[in-house]
Amino acid sequence: MMIGLVAFFAMNVVGILIMGEDKRRAKRHEYRIRERTLWLVALFGGAIGTTVGMQVYRHKTKHTSFKLGFPILAILEFAIFIKIIL
């Protein structure tokens, strides 16, 4: 149980950080983080973090797949998280 909580928290921190890093790279016209990588982080428990990162850094907000997909996935992951801990 505790390992799952730590993993969930860690993936969401990674989600925020990866969105910030991709935004930084975009501004500097550097090699970008693959969209597939962003989605994998979200799918493996980091959807809340990627959604927060998307809003904080204003990154990928014009892409419909991210704009809708990350929040929907975040809601699903949060519901699963609540179901597990209760």
Buried (B, 14 or more C-beta within 10 A) or exposed (E): EEEEEEEBBEBBEBBBBBBBBBBEEBEEEEEEBEEEEBBEBBBBBBBBBBBBBBEEBEBBEEEEEBEEBBBEBBEEBEEEBEEEEE
